[in-house]
Amino acid sequence: MATNRRVSRVAELIKREVSQLLLHGIKDDRVGTGMVSVTDVDVSGDLQHAKVYVSIYGTESAKSETMAGLRSATGFIRSELGSRVRLRRTPEVIFIEDKSIERGTKVLSLLNKLEYERSPESFPGWENPTDEDDQSSSEVTD
């Protein structure tokens, strides 16, 4: 039980420190300030690996550039974590794009559209999405 508490405490520390580094520490232009946020950190039980889930706002090309910038800054981030978080060994950091916010937004959009279709009088001033929006919002991908 103490191990699980320690793992979650280390995950919280890493989340806080990586968030600070994203705001103030990384000089790579591909990692735009304010466009990236850490949504979760999953640390392995032996504290050797940390999966850092990030949510990125922007176009697909901007997202892929940002992920490339994060991957190239991994060594810097790991060394900074080593000096900020007191552990015997600093975990390997792996960045993973978290698309759950996008999926949630799409689901909410679909629910709002269904509600509008059932009772449009409940949504004064809200326009029914066009067929083009309908096609893009119905594609929920992983």
C-alpha positions as CSV (number, residue, x, y, z in Angstrom):
1,M,0.0,0.0,0.0
2,A,2.8,2.4,0.8
3,T,4.4,1.7,-2.6
4,N,1.2,2.7,-4.4
5,R,1.0,5.9,-2.3
6,R,4.7,6.6,-3.1
7,V,4.1,6.0,-6.9
8,S,1.2,8.3,-7.0
9,R,3.1,11.0,-5.0
10,V,6.0,10.7,-7.4
11,A,3.6,10.9,-10.4
12,E,2.1,14.1,-8.9
13,L,5.6,15.6,-8.4
14,I,6.6,14.8,-12.0
15,K,3.3,16.2,-13.3
16,R,3.9,19.5,-11.4
17,E,7.6,19.8,-12.5
18,V,7.0,18.9,-16.1
19,S,4.1,21.5,-16.2
20,Q,6.5,24.1,-14.9
21,L,9.1,23.1,-17.4
22,L,6.6,23.4,-20.3
23,L,5.7,26.9,-19.1
24,H,9.2,28.3,-18.4
25,G,12.0,25.8,-19.1
26,I,11.8,24.6,-22.7
27,K,13.2,26.9,-25.3
28,D,12.2,24.8,-28.3
29,D,9.8,26.9,-30.5
30,R,7.9,23.8,-31.5
31,V,6.6,23.5,-27.9
32,G,4.4,26.6,-27.9
33,T,3.6,28.1,-24.5
34,G,0.0,27.8,-23.5
35,M,-0.7,25.2,-26.1
36,V,0.4,22.1,-24.2
37,S,-0.8,20.9,-20.8
38,V,0.0,17.8,-18.8
39,T,-3.2,15.9,-18.2
40,D,-1.7,12.9,-16.4
41,V,1.4,11.0,-15.4
42,D,1.6,7.3,-15.1
43,V,4.7,6.0,-13.2
44,S,5.7,2.4,-13.2
45,G,5.8,0.5,-9.9
46,D,9.6,0.5,-9.9
47,L,9.7,4.2,-10.6
48,Q,11.9,3.6,-13.7
49,H,9.4,4.9,-16.4
50,A,7.0,7.8,-16.5
51,K,4.4,8.2,-19.2
52,V,3.5,11.9,-19.4
53,Y,0.2,12.5,-21.1
54,V,-0.1,15.9,-22.7
55,S,-3.1,17.6,-24.3
56,I,-2.1,19.8,-27.3
57,Y,-4.3,22.5,-28.7
58,G,-4.0,23.3,-32.4
59,T,-4.0,21.8,-35.9
60,E,-2.8,18.3,-36.6
61,S,0.5,19.6,-38.0
62,A,1.0,21.8,-35.0
63,K,0.3,18.9,-32.7
64,S,2.9,16.7,-34.5
65,E,5.5,19.5,-34.4
66,T,4.8,19.9,-30.7
67,M,5.2,16.2,-30.0
68,A,8.5,16.2,-32.0
69,G,9.7,19.2,-29.9
70,L,8.7,17.3,-26.7
71,R,10.5,14.2,-27.8
72,S,13.7,16.2,-28.6
73,A,13.5,17.9,-25.2
74,T,13.1,14.6,-23.3
75,G,16.8,14.4,-22.2
76,F,16.6,18.0,-20.9
77,I,13.4,17.3,-19.1
78,R,14.8,14.1,-17.5
79,S,17.9,15.9,-16.3
80,E,15.8,18.8,-14.9
81,L,13.6,16.2,-13.1
82,G,16.7,14.6,-11.7
83,S,17.8,17.8,-10.1
84,R,14.2,18.8,-8.9
85,V,12.8,15.5,-7.7
86,R,14.9,13.5,-5.2
87,L,15.0,9.9,-6.4
88,R,17.8,7.3,-6.7
89,R,17.2,7.0,-10.4
90,T,15.3,9.5,-12.5
91,P,12.6,7.7,-14.5
92,E,12.7,7.5,-18.3
93,V,10.2,10.1,-19.6
94,I,7.8,9.2,-22.5
95,F,5.4,11.7,-23.9
96,I,2.0,10.5,-25.1
97,E,-0.6,12.7,-26.7
98,D,-3.8,12.6,-24.7
99,K,-6.8,12.9,-27.1
100,S,-9.4,12.3,-24.4
101,I,-10.4,16.0,-24.3
102,E,-11.0,16.1,-28.0
103,R,-13.1,12.9,-27.8
104,G,-15.1,14.4,-24.9
105,T,-15.7,17.6,-26.9
106,K,-16.9,15.5,-29.9
107,V,-19.2,13.5,-27.7
108,L,-20.6,16.6,-26.1
109,S,-21.2,18.1,-29.5
110,L,-23.0,15.1,-30.7
111,L,-25.2,15.1,-27.6
112,N,-26.0,18.8,-28.0
113,K,-26.9,18.1,-31.7
114,L,-29.2,15.3,-30.7
115,E,-30.9,17.4,-28.0
116,Y,-31.3,20.2,-30.5
117,E,-32.9,17.9,-33.0
118,R,-35.4,16.7,-30.4
119,S,-36.4,20.1,-29.2
120,P,-34.9,23.1,-31.1
121,E,-37.0,25.5,-29.1
122,S,-34.8,24.8,-26.1
123,F,-31.8,26.3,-27.9
124,P,-32.7,29.8,-28.9
125,G,-30.1,31.3,-31.3
126,W,-28.2,28.0,-31.7
127,E,-27.9,26.9,-35.3
128,N,-28.1,23.3,-36.3
129,P,-24.7,22.1,-37.6
130,T,-24.3,21.8,-41.3
131,D,-23.8,18.4,-43.1
132,E,-20.0,19.2,-43.2
133,D,-19.9,19.6,-39.4
134,D,-22.0,16.5,-39.0
135,Q,-19.5,14.3,-40.9
136,S,-16.5,15.5,-39.0
137,S,-18.1,15.4,-35.6
138,S,-19.4,11.8,-36.0
139,E,-15.9,10.5,-36.5
140,V,-14.8,9.5,-33.0
141,T,-11.3,8.0,-33.2
142,D,-8.9,6.7,-30.6
